[in-house]
């Protein structure tokens, strides 16, 4: 992290928790210089949002928040957890059905289309897979009907 970025982040904290001297800022820099600018910006937001005390946070407290941010960013949710989370959300366009009604000019009523949300894409993929299986089954049935019959020779 650059020194200017850290000083800017400490100034943002000073707005909420009071000012610190330049010597203290140098001390904060020596303790926190191993973190990135993005991690520090997230830590400032987290500290302002969740800190219960009105005193300026110590370097160890900021470092604890930064470590948690770094750990959470590195690990993150698993694919199954992420899918479960997004599957639990309801689309505002289709209300979780996966279909939307679109008005088309010249049609007496609306036309049903797939929504672009996760549910709509899953439904569209399911319909596409069903149609492909049906096409393959029909092709196999057609080939069986029109196979040339082989005569058995004795």
ABEGO torsion letter per residue (X at the ends): XBAAAAAAAAAAAAAAAEBBBAAAAAAAAAAAAABBAAAAAAAAAAAAAABABABBBBAAAAAAAAAAAAAAAAAEBBAAAAAAAAAABBBAAAGGAGBBBBBBBGBABBBBBBBABAAAAAAAAAAAAAAAAAAAAAAAAAAAAABBBBBBBX
